[in-house]
Amino acid sequence: MTARLIRAENLLWAVPILFGLIANYAAYSDVAMLYVDENYYILNFPALIGICLLVILIPFLMHSVLRDLGQRRFFASWAHIFFTCLLMATILFIYTYALPINLKWRYHVGELPAFKKWDYYNTMALGIFQLLIYIQAAYLVYGVGALARHRLEQKRLEREHYDYVIDHLDPNTNGLSGNMIA
């Protein structure tokens, strides 16, 4: 195995696949039903896995770029990986545990306990998904900031190198800076 395969950021794609497959086989239903903005969406577990993978695609690439540039901070990257994996696993387990419902139950007179329980799980899963999106956005802001700091540091080092070359190696300056007045 290469060192590139054994990286912490690989958990970002391995966890949703692993937990999604477990959820697919352990769930009460073959599909997960979401109720968002007065619409029902019916997704199978491979589609949920795909959504999770799409959500973490750019942060995964950001992890790789920051690691390759040596700008990866241990705490920030591990906190991102831990909370992302925890939230994705939680979402998949919520849909594993949620019992299937009849869509007509929403319009039933009185509250049905099964629908009330499903509605609670749906609301919790959607809230956790929003938190997952916010964490990905926060990590992207952190990553872009780290890349900008790295680029500014590179520019500063280049400027110092060129100043050194001009001051010490240019025969016309006699070792003096061009900024000095004679």
Solvent accessible surface area in square Angstrom, and as a share of the most:
residue,aa,sasa,rsa
1,M,193,0.86
2,T,87,0.50
3,A,84,0.65
4,R,132,0.48
5,L,110,0.55
6,I,118,0.60
7,R,47,0.17
8,A,13,0.10
9,E,1,0.01
10,N,23,0.12
11,L,76,0.38
12,L,0,0.00
13,W,106,0.37
14,A,36,0.28
15,V,18,0.10
16,P,0,0.00
17,I,61,0.31
18,L,102,0.51
19,F,53,0.22
20,G,0,0.00
21,L,86,0.43
22,I,77,0.39
23,A,0,0.00
24,N,47,0.24
25,Y,181,0.69
26,A,64,0.50
27,A,21,0.16
28,Y,136,0.52
29,S,25,0.16
30,D,114,0.59
31,V,58,0.33
32,A,3,0.02
33,M,24,0.11
34,L,24,0.12
35,Y,32,0.12
36,V,47,0.27
37,D,122,0.63
38,E,142,0.64
39,N,75,0.38
40,Y,54,0.20
41,Y,105,0.40
42,I,99,0.50
43,L,43,0.22
44,N,72,0.37
45,F,0,0.00
46,P,76,0.48
47,A,37,0.28
48,L,11,0.06
49,I,17,0.09
50,G,28,0.27
51,I,62,0.32
52,C,4,0.02
53,L,50,0.25
54,L,132,0.66
55,V,27,0.16
56,I,3,0.02
57,L,89,0.44
58,I,103,0.52
59,P,2,0.01
60,F,42,0.18
61,L,94,0.47
62,M,22,0.10
63,H,0,0.00
64,S,14,0.09
65,V,66,0.38
66,L,0,0.00
67,R,72,0.26
68,D,86,0.45
69,L,76,0.38
70,G,57,0.55
71,Q,38,0.17
72,R,49,0.18
73,R,120,0.44
74,F,150,0.63
75,F,166,0.69
76,A,28,0.22
77,S,0,0.00
78,W,98,0.34
79,A,27,0.21
80,H,8,0.04
81,I,2,0.01
82,F,116,0.48
83,F,95,0.39
84,T,0,0.00
85,C,15,0.09
86,L,88,0.44
87,L,18,0.09
88,M,0,0.00
89,A,13,0.10
90,T,45,0.26
91,I,8,0.04
92,L,0,0.00
93,F,86,0.36
94,I,15,0.08
95,Y,12,0.04
96,T,15,0.09
97,Y,112,0.42
98,A,10,0.08
99,L,79,0.40
100,P,74,0.47
101,I,18,0.09
102,N,71,0.36
103,L,70,0.35
104,K,154,0.65
105,W,81,0.28
106,R,70,0.26
107,Y,168,0.64
108,H,98,0.44
109,V,138,0.80
110,G,57,0.55
111,E,134,0.60
112,L,48,0.24
113,P,109,0.68
114,A,46,0.35
115,F,24,0.10
116,K,125,0.53
117,K,85,0.36
118,W,10,0.03
119,D,47,0.24
120,Y,137,0.52
121,Y,34,0.13
122,N,5,0.02
123,T,87,0.50
124,M,65,0.29
125,A,1,0.01
126,L,43,0.21
127,G,35,0.34
128,I,27,0.14
129,F,59,0.24
130,Q,106,0.47
131,L,88,0.44
132,L,0,0.00
133,I,68,0.35
134,Y,142,0.54
135,I,38,0.19
136,Q,8,0.03
137,A,51,0.39
138,A,64,0.50
139,Y,10,0.04
140,L,46,0.23
141,V,111,0.64
142,Y,55,0.21
143,G,0,0.00
144,V,89,0.51
145,G,24,0.23
146,A,1,0.01
147,L,51,0.26
148,A,50,0.39
149,R,124,0.45
150,H,35,0.16
151,R,127,0.46
152,L,125,0.62
153,E,70,0.31
154,Q,69,0.31
155,K,91,0.39
156,R,92,0.34
157,L,84,0.42
158,E,73,0.33
159,R,141,0.51
160,E,87,0.39
161,H,105,0.47
162,Y,132,0.50
163,D,74,0.38
164,Y,120,0.46
165,V,50,0.29
166,I,88,0.45
167,D,34,0.18
168,H,115,0.51
169,L,121,0.60
170,D,50,0.26
171,P,112,0.70
172,N,132,0.68
173,T,31,0.18
174,N,128,0.66
175,G,47,0.45
176,L,104,0.52
177,S,37,0.24
178,G,66,0.63
179,N,139,0.71
180,M,127,0.57
181,I,171,0.87
182,A,148,1.14
